Amino acid sequence: MKYLFQDYAPDIDSEAFIAPEAVVIGKVTIGKDSSVWPAAVVRGDMNTITIGEGTSIQDGCILHNTFEDPLIVGSYVTLGHQVILHSCEVEDNCLIGMGAIILDRAKISKNSIVAAGSLVTSGKIFPEGSMIMGSPAKVVRSLSQEEIDSLKAHAETYIQLAKAHMETLKPIP
């Protein structure tokens, strides 16, 4: 469901998929071929949330922010199930593993992976091409070129799945 909040309506590209059970509120922009899956909440009621092209926000994710800081998610980003993003930035071509939490003013630079269950603390900035894991999260190594190339493949899988949902998903009584 999409909701108007204080005269702000989500700006969602016509080729993006929003699952009927997802919630998108207020000052939110979602790019072409992106997807928001069931039980995900994208709540732009305090500041802006910008999501690029080809990004998947999987089931149960929560995206929110503060009055002071926006939330920015780049293009071809995969957010695994139940990821929490709060007033942070995730650059292009990243994978954020299931259950990871990224807090205020943290930045995940492009071509990086945050491992499942990791906690990225406030203000932490990670370099491009990093494997980030732990609680608190830290860089454990650089990604190989093969791993970086696979990030786009993850995004492409969800682009195709979202298109199939847009074409064939129908409620049954």
C-alpha positions in Angstrom: 0.0 0.0 0.0 1.1 3.5 -0.8 0.2 6.3 1.6 0.1 10.1 1.4 1.7 11.8 4.4 1.5 15.5 5.1 0.9 16.1 1.3 3.9 14.0 0.4 3.1 11.1 -1.9 5.6 8.4 -2.8 7.1 8.8 -6.3 7.3 5.2 -7.6 8.4 4.4 -11.1 5.8 2.7 -13.2 8.1 -0.3 -13.7 8.8 -0.8 -10.0 6.9 -3.6 -8.1 5.3 -2.9 -4.7 3.8 -6.0 -3.2 0.3 -5.5 -2.0 1.4 -6.2 1.6 4.3 -3.7 1.6 3.9 -0.2 3.0 5.4 2.9 1.4 4.7 6.2 3.1 5.5 9.8 2.3 8.7 11.3 0.9 9.9 8.2 -0.9 11.3 7.8 -4.4 11.7 4.4 -5.9 13.4 3.8 -9.3 12.7 1.7 -12.3 12.8 -2.1 -11.9 13.1 -1.9 -8.1 10.9 -4.0 -5.9 9.4 -3.8 -2.4 8.3 -7.2 -1.1 5.6 -8.4 1.4 5.8 -6.9 5.0 8.5 -4.4 4.0 8.0 -0.9 5.4 9.5 2.2 3.6 8.5 5.1 5.9 9.5 8.6 4.6 7.6 10.6 7.2 10.6 12.4 8.8 12.9 12.9 5.8 13.4 11.6 2.3 14.1 8.0 1.3 15.6 7.6 -2.2 15.9 4.1 -3.8 17.7 3.7 -7.1 17.0 1.4 -10.0 16.9 -2.4 -9.9 17.0 -2.5 -6.1 15.1 -5.2 -4.1 13.8 -4.6 -0.6 12.9 -8.1 0.5 10.3 -9.3 2.9 10.2 -7.7 6.3 12.7 -4.9 5.7 12.3 -1.7 7.6 13.6 1.6 6.0 13.3 4.8 8.0 15.2 7.9 8.9 15.6 10.9 11.2 14.5 14.5 10.7 18.2 15.4 10.3 19.4 12.7 7.9 17.9 11.1 4.7 18.1 7.5 3.7 19.8 6.7 0.4 19.9 3.3 -1.3 21.6 3.2 -4.7 20.9 1.1 -7.7 21.2 -2.7 -8.0 21.2 -3.2 -4.3 19.8 -6.3 -2.7 18.4 -6.0 0.8 17.9 -9.4 2.3 14.9 -10.4 4.4 14.4 -8.3 7.5 17.2 -5.8 6.9 16.9 -2.5 8.9 18.3 0.7 7.4 18.0 3.9 9.3 19.2 7.3 8.0 22.2 5.7 6.3 23.6 5.4 2.7 24.1 2.2 0.7 25.8 2.9 -2.6 25.3 1.0 -5.9 25.8 -2.7 -6.4 25.7 -3.9 -2.8 24.2 -6.9 -1.0 23.0 -6.4 2.6 22.5 -9.8 4.1 19.4 -11.0 6.0 18.8 -9.4 9.3 21.6 -6.9 9.0 21.1 -3.5 10.7 22.8 -0.3 9.4 22.4 2.8 11.6 22.4 6.6 11.2 25.0 8.3 9.0 26.8 5.0 8.2 27.9 4.5 4.6 28.4 1.3 2.7 30.4 2.1 -0.4 29.7 0.5 -3.8 30.4 -3.1 -4.6 30.3 -4.3 -1.0 28.6 -7.0 1.0 27.3 -6.7 4.6 27.0 -10.2 6.0 23.7 -11.5 7.4 23.1 -10.4 11.0 25.8 -7.7 11.1 25.4 -4.5 13.0 26.8 -1.4 11.3 27.0 1.3 14.0 26.3 5.0 13.6 28.7 7.0 11.5 30.8 4.1 10.3 32.0 4.5 6.7 33.3 1.5 4.8 35.4 1.5 1.6 34.4 0.3 -1.8 34.6 -3.5 -2.4 34.4 -4.6 1.2 33.2 -7.7 2.9 31.7 -6.3 6.1 30.6 -8.5 9.0 30.2 -8.7 12.8 28.6 -6.8 15.6 29.9 -4.2 15.6 30.7 -4.7 11.9 34.2 -4.4 10.4 35.9 -5.0 7.1 37.2 -8.6 7.1 38.6 -8.6 3.6 38.2 -7.1 0.1 35.8 -8.7 -2.4 37.2 -10.5 -5.4 36.2 -9.4 -8.9 34.0 -12.5 -9.2 32.1 -11.6 -6.0 31.6 -8.1 -7.2 30.3 -9.3 -10.5 27.8 -11.6 -8.7 26.2 -8.7 -7.0 24.6 -7.5 -10.2 23.4 -11.0 -10.8 21.6 -11.0 -7.5 19.9 -7.8 -8.4 18.9 -9.1 -11.9 17.3 -12.2 -10.3 15.0 -10.0 -8.3 14.3 -7.7 -11.3 13.0 -10.7 -13.2 11.1 -12.1 -10.3 9.4 -8.7 -9.7 8.3 -8.6 -13.4 6.8 -12.0 -13.0 4.9 -10.9 -10.0 3.6 -7.8 -11.8 2.4 -9.9 -14.6 0.9 -12.9 -12.8 0.3 -12.3 -9.1 -3.4 -12.5 -8.3 -5.2 -12.9 -5.0 -7.3 -16.0 -4.6 -10.5 -16.1 -2.5 
